[in-house]
């Protein structure tokens, strides 16, 4: 099966969305890429902005786009909660804003508006770090609401929980990879399990709950990653990373198909995992945290995989990713080292680093790179936007500009390409760039 046919087959299982839509935070192919063309290269806040919209408050969620609408989450201090928002993609007008989640934050690093929404083109699903999960039609009518903490116990996380819900083949998924004991008074009652939850998108009712065991300790149980669907040699899987393990699951039952758990052999206790896995050319990447390597695993595994199952391991301190999820675009992996400020193009099966670009950036980068139209887009905590040429001979910085304000410190949303427009979400403003 060719790469394009395989991607389109995977996309077809999700919904009847158009090719230009960006229905979840990693896009139509779940890998950060789009096959669209015609996107701007040189732009700034003063040149190329079609519109900008002030949002009710802060949020780190990546916007999604479907059928001429943009959806995202934001905190609303006046409402003391998290709101799901629909904007008109052409004008930036806020068409509706619905409070669906209680509370704003529990720590200074983030808010409850960290999870990105997901849509099938007819219904949009919002999730907050306080456990609220809700579905709305595109007119703003709430179809259902539930709270995951009320149903399955308080989340046991040191920091604010954030994992985005995922839609695949008519099922809504949510992963909760958390500690096995309370932390800072959060979590419980015992026993505290990590799990993958499958729900009916029409009603929110649970189809099944699959408990995912882990031999991790302390904070290393915790993950902020998102389930990633793949289709490898005709077999659909959900990839789950965290708790010192990478696992593949049957989307129909949640049953574990295979497991690889050797990226933390010393059982270090503070290795929470943030990046989601990414698949490309028969290879799955998992990024160990805190400056440790990136590992490549051959897809299609069965059972417990040995340590030797990884086909390559990155070397040095350049090719690593503590927070940004890597991009697979047009045949190559792109790995963003947001702390040490390197951007790398890597061959998927050999692990050869084709180029490594040192970034001149003022602060760390936690947004995930997006690939489209021969270019790669991402931005820093301060809203410094980079446009870099893609491909094995790429690595050239085509544009550098700043969209954040002087007080911006925690911008994390990824830049979204859809219908020839770039959507750039800073702390509390959404820009459309053409």
C-alpha positions in Angstrom: 0.0 0.0 0.0 1.4 3.4 -1.0 2.0 6.1 1.6 -0.8 8.3 0.2 -3.3 5.5 0.0 -2.5 4.3 3.5 -3.0 7.9 4.9 -6.2 8.4 3.0 -7.5 5.0 4.2 -6.8 6.0 7.8 -8.5 9.4 7.3 -11.5 7.7 5.7 -12.1 5.7 8.9 -12.4 8.8 11.0 -15.3 10.7 9.3 -16.5 12.4 6.2 -14.4 15.5 6.8 -12.9 17.4 3.8 -9.2 17.1 3.0 -8.6 20.7 4.0 -10.0 20.2 7.5 -7.8 20.0 10.6 -10.1 17.8 12.8 -7.8 17.1 15.8 -4.7 18.7 17.2 -2.3 16.6 14.9 -4.4 17.1 11.8 -6.1 14.8 9.2 -3.4 12.1 9.3 -2.6 12.3 13.0 1.0 13.1 12.3 1.1 17.0 12.2 1.0 17.2 8.4 -1.4 18.2 5.6 -1.2 17.7 1.8 -2.6 21.2 1.1 -0.6 23.9 -0.7 -0.7 27.6 -1.0 0.3 28.8 2.5 2.2 32.0 3.2 5.9 32.1 4.0 6.7 35.7 4.9 4.2 37.4 7.2 4.0 39.2 10.6 1.5 40.8 12.9 1.6 43.8 10.7 1.5 42.1 7.3 -0.7 39.2 6.1 -3.1 39.0 9.1 -6.7 38.6 7.7 -8.2 39.0 11.1 -7.5 38.6 14.8 -9.9 37.7 17.6 -9.6 38.4 21.3 -10.5 35.2 23.3 -12.2 35.1 26.7 -8.9 34.1 28.4 -5.9 31.9 28.2 -5.5 28.4 26.9 -3.0 26.0 25.4 -5.4 24.0 23.2 -4.6 23.9 19.5 -7.5 25.1 17.3 -9.3 22.6 15.0 -11.0 23.5 11.8 -14.0 21.9 10.1 -16.6 23.0 7.5 -15.7 26.7 7.8 -15.7 26.7 11.6 -12.8 26.9 14.1 -13.2 25.3 17.6 -10.9 25.8 20.6 -11.1 26.0 24.4 -10.3 28.9 26.7 -10.7 29.7 30.3 -13.2 32.4 31.2 -12.3 34.0 34.6 -15.7 35.6 34.9 -17.4 32.3 34.4 -14.8 30.5 36.6 -14.6 27.8 34.1 -13.6 26.5 30.7 -15.5 27.4 27.6 -15.7 25.7 24.2 -15.7 28.3 21.4 -16.8 28.3 17.8 -15.5 30.9 15.4 -16.2 31.7 11.8 -13.1 30.7 9.9 -13.5 33.5 7.3 -14.2 36.4 9.6 -13.0 35.4 13.1 -16.3 36.2 14.6 -17.1 34.2 17.8 -20.4 32.5 16.9 -20.8 30.9 20.3 -19.0 30.3 23.6 -20.3 27.6 25.9 -19.1 26.9 29.4 -18.7 23.2 29.8 -16.0 22.8 32.5 -15.7 24.1 36.1 -12.7 25.8 37.4 -9.7 27.6 35.8 -6.5 26.2 37.3 -4.8 24.4 40.1 -1.2 25.5 39.4 0.7 28.4 38.0 2.0 26.6 34.9 -1.2 26.0 33.0 -5.0 26.2 33.0 -7.7 23.6 32.5 -8.0 24.7 28.9 -5.0 22.6 27.7 -6.8 19.8 25.8 -7.6 20.3 22.1 -11.1 19.5 20.8 -11.9 16.9 18.2 -14.6 16.7 15.6 -16.2 14.4 13.0 -17.5 17.3 11.0 -20.9 17.3 12.6 -20.2 17.2 16.4 -17.4 18.7 18.4 -16.0 17.3 21.6 -14.4 19.4 24.3 -12.4 18.2 27.4 -11.0 20.1 30.3 -8.3 19.3 32.8 -10.9 19.1 35.5 -12.5 16.1 33.9 -15.4 17.7 32.1 -16.1 16.1 28.7 -18.9 17.5 26.5 -20.3 17.2 23.0 -22.0 20.0 21.0 -23.5 20.2 17.5 -22.2 23.0 15.3 -25.1 25.2 16.2 -24.0 25.2 19.9 -26.5 22.8 21.3 -25.1 20.5 24.0 -25.7 16.9 23.2 -24.3 15.4 26.3 -21.9 16.1 29.2 -20.1 13.9 31.7 -17.2 14.3 34.2 -14.5 11.6 34.0 -13.3 12.3 37.6 -16.8 11.8 39.0 -17.1 8.5 37.1 -13.7 7.0 37.6 -12.0 8.9 40.5 -10.0 12.1 40.9 -7.0 12.4 38.6 -3.6 11.7 40.3 -1.3 14.1 38.6 1.4 16.5 40.0 0.4 19.2 37.5 -2.8 19.9 35.6 -3.9 16.9 33.5 -4.1 17.5 29.8 -4.7 14.8 27.1 -6.9 15.5 24.1 -9.8 13.2 23.2 -9.5 11.3 20.0 -12.0 10.2 17.4 -11.5 7.1 15.3 -13.8 4.8 13.3 -17.0 5.8 15.1 -15.5 5.8 18.7 -14.4 8.6 21.0 -11.3 7.8 23.0 -9.6 9.3 26.1 -6.5 8.1 27.8 -5.8 8.7 31.5 -2.2 7.6 32.4 -1.8 8.7 36.0 -0.1 7.8 39.3 -1.0 4.7 41.2 -1.2 6.7 44.5 -2.5 10.2 45.4 -0.2 13.2 45.0 -0.6 16.6 46.6 -4.0 15.4 47.9 -5.2 14.5 44.4 -6.2 11.1 43.2 -8.4 8.3 44.4 -10.1 6.4 45.7 -7.8 3.3 45.6 -7.0 1.4 43.5 -5.9 4.1 41.1 -5.6 2.7 37.6 -4.3 4.1 34.3 -6.8 3.4 31.5 -8.0 3.9 28.0 -11.6 4.8 27.7 -13.8 4.2 24.7 -17.2 6.0 24.4 -20.1 6.3 22.1 -19.8 9.7 20.4 -23.6 10.1 20.1 -24.3 9.6 23.8 -21.0 9.8 25.7 -21.7 6.4 27.2 -18.8 4.1 28.0 -18.3 1.3 25.6 -15.3 -0.2 27.5 -12.6 0.8 29.9 -9.2 -0.9 29.4 -6.9 -0.8 32.4 -3.3 -0.2 31.2 -0.7 -1.5 33.7 2.7 0.0 34.3 5.9 -0.7 36.2 6.7 3.0 36.4 7.2 4.7 39.7 6.0 8.1 41.0 5.6 10.8 38.5 6.8 8.6 35.7 3.3 7.1 35.6 2.0 10.4 34.4 1.5 11.2 30.7 0.0 14.1 28.8 0.1 12.4 25.4 -2.9 11.6 23.2 -3.9 8.3 21.6 -2.7 8.2 18.0 -4.5 5.9 15.5 -2.4 4.2 12.8 -3.2 1.8 10.0 -0.2 -0.5 9.4 -0.4 -3.3 6.8 -4.2 -3.2 7.1 -4.2 -3.5 10.9 -5.7 -0.5 12.8 -4.1 0.3 16.1 -4.2 3.0 18.8 -0.7 4.0 20.0 -0.4 5.0 23.7 2.8 6.4 25.2 3.6 7.0 28.9 4.2 5.1 32.1 7.6 4.0 30.8 6.0 2.2 27.9 4.8 2.4 24.3 1.8 0.2 23.6 -0.4 -0.7 20.6 -4.1 -1.4 21.2 -7.0 -2.9 19.3 -9.3 0.1 18.7 -12.4 -2.2 18.9 -11.6 -3.7 22.4 -8.7 -1.8 23.9 -6.8 -5.1 24.2 -3.0 -4.6 24.2 -1.5 -6.0 21.0 2.1 -5.2 21.9 4.3 -3.4 24.4 7.8 -1.9 24.4 8.9 -0.5 27.8 12.6 0.0 27.9 13.1 3.8 27.6 13.4 4.1 31.4 15.2 1.0 32.5 16.5 2.6 35.7 13.0 3.5 36.8 13.7 7.2 37.3 10.8 8.6 39.2 10.3 12.1 37.6 9.9 11.1 34.0 6.4 12.2 33.1 5.8 12.0 29.4 4.4 14.7 27.2 5.0 14.0 23.5 2.5 11.7 21.7 3.9 8.9 19.6 4.1 9.5 15.8 4.0 7.0 12.9 5.6 7.1 9.5 6.9 4.7 6.9 6.3 1.7 9.1 8.2 3.3 12.0 6.8 4.6 15.4 8.7 7.2 17.4 8.6 7.6 21.1 10.5 10.4 22.8 12.0 9.7 26.2 11.8 12.8 28.5 14.3 15.2 30.1 16.8 15.2 27.2 17.0 11.5 26.7 16.9 9.8 23.3 14.2 9.3 20.7 13.5 5.6 20.0 12.2 4.2 16.7 10.1 1.0 16.9 9.1 -1.1 13.9 5.3 -1.1 13.6 3.3 -4.3 13.6 4.6 -5.9 16.8 3.1 -8.7 18.8 3.3 -9.3 22.5 6.1 -8.0 24.8 8.8 -6.7 22.6 12.5 -7.0 23.7 14.8 -4.1 24.2 16.3 -4.8 20.8 13.0 -4.1 19.1 14.0 -0.5 18.6 15.5 -0.1 15.1 17.4 3.0 16.0 18.1 5.3 18.9 19.1 9.0 18.6 22.5 10.1 19.9 23.7 13.2 21.6 21.7 16.1 23.0 20.4 17.6 19.8 17.8 14.9 18.6 15.5 14.8 21.6 12.0 16.1 22.5 10.9 16.6 26.0 7.5 18.3 25.1 6.9 18.8 21.4 5.4 15.9 19.5 7.5 15.1 16.4 6.2 15.7 12.9 6.1 13.1 10.1 5.9 15.0 6.8 6.5 13.9 3.2 8.7 10.9 4.1 10.7 12.3 7.1 10.5 12.8 10.8 11.1 16.3 12.2 12.1 16.4 15.9 12.0 19.6 17.8 14.3 20.0 20.8 12.5 22.9 22.5 14.8 23.2 25.5 18.2 23.1 23.8 16.7 24.8 20.7 17.6 22.4 17.8 15.3 21.3 15.0 16.2 18.1 13.3 15.2 16.2 10.1 15.7 12.5 10.5 15.3 9.5 8.1 12.5 7.3 9.4 14.1 3.9 9.0 17.8 4.5 9.4 17.7 7.3 12.0 20.3 9.3 10.0 20.1 13.0 10.9 19.9 14.7 7.5 20.2 18.2 9.1 20.1 19.8 12.5 19.3 23.5 12.8 20.3 25.5 15.9 17.4 28.0 16.5 18.0 31.6 17.5 15.0 31.8 19.9 14.6 33.7 23.2 12.8 31.0 25.2 11.9 27.4 25.1 9.5 25.8 22.6 6.7 23.5 23.6 4.4 23.8 20.6 4.5 20.9 18.1 5.7 21.4 14.5 3.3 21.4 11.6 4.2 20.4 8.0 2.5 21.7 4.9 3.3 23.1 1.5 7.0 22.3 1.7 7.3 24.3 5.0 7.3 23.6 8.7 5.7 26.0 11.2 6.0 26.3 15.0 6.4 28.9 17.8 8.0 29.5 21.1 6.5 30.3 24.6 6.8 34.0 23.7 5.0 33.5 20.4 8.1 33.6 18.2 7.0 32.0 14.9 9.4 30.1 12.7 8.9 29.0 9.1 11.5 26.5 8.0 12.0 24.7 4.7 11.2 21.0 4.7 12.9 18.0 3.0 16.3 16.4 3.2 17.9 19.5 1.8 15.8 21.9 4.0 16.5 23.5 7.3 16.6 27.1 6.1 14.7 29.6 8.2 12.4 31.3 5.7 10.7 33.6 8.2 11.0 34.6 11.9 8.5 36.9 13.5 6.7 37.4 16.8 3.0 37.1 17.5 3.1 37.0 21.3 2.8 40.0 23.5 5.3 41.2 26.1 3.6 39.3 28.8 3.3 36.0 26.9 5.1 33.2 28.7 3.2 29.9 28.1 2.2 29.8 24.4 1.9 26.1 23.6 -0.7 25.7 20.8 0.5 24.4 17.4 0.0 26.4 14.3 -2.9 25.1 12.2 -3.0 25.1 8.3 -6.4 24.9 6.7 -7.9 26.1 3.4 -4.8 28.2 2.6 -4.9 30.0 6.0 -2.6 29.7 9.0 -4.4 29.9 12.4 -2.0 31.1 15.1 -3.2 30.9 18.7 -1.3 32.9 21.3 -2.2 33.2 25.0 -5.6 34.8 24.4 -5.7 35.9 20.8 -6.4 33.9 17.6 -4.9 35.2 14.3 -5.7 34.2 10.7 -2.8 34.6 8.3 -3.1 34.4 4.6 
